[in-house]
């Protein structure tokens, strides 16, 4: 109920992003149901049905990626002060975000089911009733358990992924830091309520004054006195080896300086974040990318195994292991994206930069992880689309509507994810932008810095996309 109320009260921009998530879920669910319809109309072609189902994994992954990006920009899932007092802690907010994502994806899946039944002819009274009755096996009874299982894949995977990404982090470390035992002055072990500043222990008179202003004898000296001496209240004779007791009349009292009030420990949430290091995924991304290209070249050279049937009239050359090579290539580009973005920011600041290049480079370095991974995924999708277009069989064109829907889903979800990450980055640096404007920085400088960042990213990721696409399509074109 709380997730539904937060969904209804969201801003129009967030509502639009949720509608796009529902639309992507509807498209993915419809592709899965069309795979089920093909399996019903062609019961003997089990391998072809499984291959169609495997090709649906790409739109499914793109939809889940987009749903996670939208959930990260949801203000309702962002921890704020005071929410824990009413029971909305980080764990509850994570559950709310996962539930909201599940609601959006479930709505899309229901729309996909209605459209699928409409094209089969099961629902009448609307245009195009039964337009795909033959392809979707309208004469066969609808297996409802199988259809529901396929439709629940997108909401279940998306909600679980959102819950994993938005899980509370650092709570255990913070609690350990606040409950750790503290050390008193000179190594005293215990839970001291107030810390002592440097020099407070050795100030004159701070340890020799009691509550009434009279000097107090240390506990160690009282313990070494004889019992009779402690009972009589007299000091031992110094000629007998004792320690003379200082009298109050013989002591010149100087006013003790006021003790410094120890400052309270700052809240870990208010401390500035530590400087971010360079992402460490660039070497791994390059290694996985090289491994994917090597797998594609080796698979096409050996030419053993089941031929890979691509959708939309693409060339069916090479074994199924080519698909593994493409997956490794896309994974390598996604892993290398943050490192390449950080490298772009570092290159912008080289050779005695001015204020404009310094600002653009620092922003890229700070947002390398947030922007780099979606940008790497877009690079992977663009290289894959370029390679598939190069392998298109013009002699027998069969670019059907389902292939167009799949390509539209993958391309649209990846581009929308990149734009959503850009919006999230803009909101994250809103305080910095406001501070620059208060200091007198003109708005043209900020726009020029944004254009410079976009140009730097395009100059690095553009040629990389073309190179990877050519290397991926070269073995398959032979």
N, C-alpha and C positions, 0 to 999 in steps of 0.2 A: 504493500500500500504506500509506503514511504517512497519507493522508487517510482511508482506511478504519479504521485503528487509532484515529485521533483521533475519528472519528465514533462508534465503539463505546464509547470511554471518556468520552464527554461526559456532562454532568449531565442529570437527567431533564427539567428545564425546557427546556434546549436541544434535547433529543431530541423533546420535544413540538412545539416550533416547526418542527423539520425535518420531522416527520410532517405538520404542517399545510401546509408547502411542497409535500410530495409529494402531499397531497390536492388542493391547488389546481392543481398540474400535471396530475393525473389528470383533474380536471374540464375544464380547458382542452383537453387532448388529446382528451377524449371529444367536446367540441363541434366540434373540427376534424374528427374522423372522421365525425361526423354530417353535417357539411357535405359531406364526400366521398361519403357514402351518398346524400344528397339529389341530388348531381350525377350519381351513377350511375343512380338511379331516374328522374330527369328530365333526360335528355340534351339535350332541346331548349331548356330554360330556362337558358341560360348566364348571362344577366344576374342572375336570381334567385340562382343558385349563387354568383356572385361577390359579390353583396350580402350573402349569409349569411356568406361568408368574411370580408368586411370588418367585419361586426359582431363577429366573433371576435377582432378586434384589441384591443377593450376588455378582455375577460377576460385576454388574453395580457399586456397592459401591467400590469394589476393584479397578476397572478401574479409577473411579473418584479420589480415594485416591492416586493412582499412578500419575495421571495427575497433581494433586496439588503439589506433591513432586517434579516433574520435573519442574514445573513452578517456584517453590521457588529457584531452583538452576540455573535458567536462568540469565546470567549476564545482559541481556537487560532489565530485570524488576527490577534491583537493582538501587536505586537512587544514583547518583554521582554528585559531584560539577560541576556546569556549564551547566547541562542539562536543568535546569529551565529557563535559559536565552534564550534558543532556543525553548521553549514551551514544553519541556519534563519533566514536574513536576511529583510528585508521582502519581497523578490521571491519567495522560496520560500514564505513564509506567504501571500502573495497567490495564488500558484498552488494552495496547499492549499485555501484558501477557495473558489476557483473550481471546483476538482475536487469538493469536498464538495457544493457547490450543484448541480453537474452530476449527481452520483450521486442526490441527492434528487429532482431533476426527472425523471431517467431512470426511476427507480422508479415515479413517478406516471404517466409515459407508458406504461410496460409494463402497469400496472394498467388504464389506459384502453383499451389494445388488447385485453386479455383480456375486459373487460366488453363492448366493442364486438362482438367475435367471438361472445360468449355471446348477446347480443341478436339477432344475425343468424342464430343457429342453427348456427354452425360448431363450437361447443363444446357438448357435451351432458353430461348427468349432473348438472345443477344446476337449481334452480327458475327459472322464466321463460325457458326455452330458446326462442329464436326469437320473443320477444314483439314485436319490432319488425322482423320479417323483411321485411315489405312496404315499410316506410319506408326501410330500410337496404339495399334491393336485394339480398336474399339469393340471388336467382336469378342474379345477375351474378357473374362471377369477381372476387375481391378483388384490386385493383391494389396489390400489395405495395410497389413503389417509391414510389407516391404516398402511401400510408399512412405509411411510414417517414419520408418527407420532412416530412409534417405533424407527426409525433410528435417529430422532432428540433428543431423550431422552439423550443419552450419551453426544453429544456436548453441549447441552443446560445446563445440570446439571453440567458438568465439568467446563464450562466457568463461570457460575454464582458462583460456589464454589471457583474458582481461584480468581475472582474479590472480593469476600468477604474475603478470607484469606489475599490477598495482598492489601487490602484497606489501604489508608494512615492513620496512627495512630500517635497521638501526635502533629498534626499540629495546632489544636486549642489551645492546652495547650502552645505550643511554642509561638504562636502569642499573647496569653494572657500574657505570661511572659514578652515579649518584649515591649508590649504597656501598661504595668501596670504603674500607677502613682508612682513616687519615692518620698521619704521623704528627705528634705534637712537637714542642720545642726540643731540640737536641736529641731527636730520635725517639721521643716518647711515643709508645704505640697505644693507640686508642682512638675512640670516636670523639674528637674534640668538637665542641659546638662552635667555637670561634678560633680562627687561626691567628697566630702571633706574627707580627711583622718583624723584619730584621732589626735586631738591637733591643727589642722590647724586653727580652729576658735579662739582659745585663744592665738595665737602667738602675741608677742608684735609688734604693729604697722601694723598688717595686715588689720585691719578694720579702722584705723585712717589715712590712706594715700590715697590721691586722685590720679588723673591721673598725676598731676604735682609734686608730691612728697610732697605737703603740707598736713598738718593734716586736716582731715575733721571731723566735728562735727556730732555725731549721729543724725538721724532724730528725735528721741524722745526728745533730749535736745532742738533742734531748735523749736520743736512744743510747748514746755513749756515756751519759752521766750515771753516777751511782744512784741507787734507789733512794738512799737517805738524803742525798743532795736534792733530788727532785721533790721529795716529800717536804723538806724544810724550805724549799724555794730559794736557797742561797747558792751562789756560784762557788765552785771549787777553788781552792787556793792555787794560784799559779806556781808557787814554789813547790807544790807537791805534784806537779806534772799535769795539772788540770788546765782547762781552757778558761780564761777569765770571762765572766759574763758582763757584757756591756750594759751599763745602767742608762736609763732614759735621760737623766740629768747631764750625763757626760757626752751625750750625742748631739751634734749640731744637725738639726733637721733642715734639710733643704726641700723646697717644694718639688715634688716629683713631677716631671713633665707628663701631660695627659697622654694616655695610651692612644695609639692610632686605632680608630674604629676599623676593623677588618671589613673589606668590601665583600658583599655577597657574591657568591659564585654566579656568573652570568648564565642565562638560559642557553643550552646548546642550540636551540632553534633560532636564537637571535644573533649568533655569531656569524661572521661572514664566511662563506664557503671557502675551503682551501683551494689554492690554484690547481686547476685541472691539468693532469699530465696528458701527454700525447696518447691517443688510442693505440693499443698494442695489437690490433687485429690486422694491420697492414701486411706484415710478413706472412701470417696465416692465410690471408685473403689471396695474396699473390701465389702462394703454394697451392691452394685449392683450385685457383683459376688455371694454373699450369697443368695440374693433374686432370682437370676436366677436359682441356683441349687435347691432352695426350691420350685420354681414354677415347675421345671421338676419333682421333687419327688412327689409333690402333684398331678400333672396332671396324672402321670402314676398310682398313687395309686387309684385315683377316677375312671380312665378309662371311663370317660363320654365325649361325644362329637364325632365329626367326626374324624375317624382315620387319622393319618398323613402318607401319602404316600411319601416315600423318593425316590429320583432318584437313578438309578443304581442298583436296586435289593436289596436295604437295607430293614431292617425289618420295616414293617408298623405297629408299635405298638404305642399306646398312642394317645391322641387327638391332635388337632392343637395347643393347648396352649403350647405344648412342644417346638414348634418353638419360641414362646415368651421367654421361658426359655433360649434357646440357644442364642437368641439375647441379653438378659440381661447379660448372662455370658460373651459373647464377649465384650460387652460394658464395663463391670466391669474390664476385663483384660486390655482393652485399657486405661481406666481411671487410673488404678493402675500402669501402666507401668512407667510413669515419676517418681512417688514416689519410686518405687522399684529401679530404676536406681540411683536415688539420694542416697538411702539407701546403695546400693552397693559401691558407691564412699565414703560414710561416713565410712563404715566398713573397707575399704582398708586403711584408715588413722588412725585406732585405734592401740593401743598397741605399741606406740613409733615407728612410721613409719620412714623409710629411705627416701632418695630422690626419689627412684623409685616408691614406694607405694604412696608417697605424690603427685607426679606428676600424676600418674594414677587416684588416687582418686579425685584430684581437677578437672581433665578433665571430669570425669564422672559426678561430681556434676554440672559443668558448662553446660554440654550437656544433662542434664537429660530430659528436655522437648523435645529437638530436636530428641533424639535417643529413649527415653522411650516409646513414643506413638506408633511409628511403630513397636517397639519390642513387645509391648503388643498386637498389632494386629496380628503379626506373631505367638505369643504364643496362641492366640485365634484360629487362623486357624489350627495350629498344633494339638491343643487339639480336635477341631472339627473333623479333619481328622482321628485322632486316635479313637475317639468314633464311627465315621461312619464305620471305618474298623472293629471294634469289632461287629458292628451290621449287617455286610454283610451276606446276606442269601446265603450260599454256595449250598443249595439244588436247588435253582432256580437262577443261576447266570444270570444276565441281565445287565451287566456293558457295556452300549452302548457308542457310540462315542460322543454323546452330553454330557453325564455325564463326560466322560474323558476330554472333552473340557472345561466344567465348572470348574472342579477341577484344571485343568492346568492353567486356567485364574486366579482363586482366589489365588492359591499358587504362581504362577509366579509374579503376581502384588504385593502381599504383600512382597515377598522376594526382588523384585526390588525396592519397596518403601523403605525398610530398607537399602539397599545398597545406594540408592540415598541420604537418610538422612545422612548416614555415609560420603559420598562424600561432602555434604554440611557442615557437622561438620568439616571435614578436611580443607576445604577452609576457614571456619570461624576462625580457630586457626592457619592460615598460618603465621600471624605476630608473634605469640608466638613461633611457631616452628623455624622461622628464627632467632628470638632473642636468643633462646637457642643454636642454632648452632653457632651464632656469639660469644656467651660466652664460647664456647669450649665444649659443651655437645656432646658426641659421638652419632652417629646415632644409635648404638646398644641400647643405653638407651631408645631412642624414640620407637624403635621397641619392646623392652621388655615391655615398658609401655603399648603399644597397645595390646600386647599379654596378659598382666595382666588384662587389662580392659575386653577383650573378655572372659577370663577365669572366671572372677568374675561374669559377666552377665550370662554366661552359667551355672554356679553353682547355681544361684538363679532361673533363668527362666526355666531351664530344669526340675528340680523336680516339680516346680509349674505347668508346662504344663502337666506332667504325672498325678499329683494329680487331677487337674481339669478334665482331660479326663476320668479318672476312675470314678470320682463322677458323671460326666455327662452321662456316658454309663451305670452305675450301675442300675439306675431305669428303663431304657428302656430294659435292658436285661432280666428283670423278666417276 
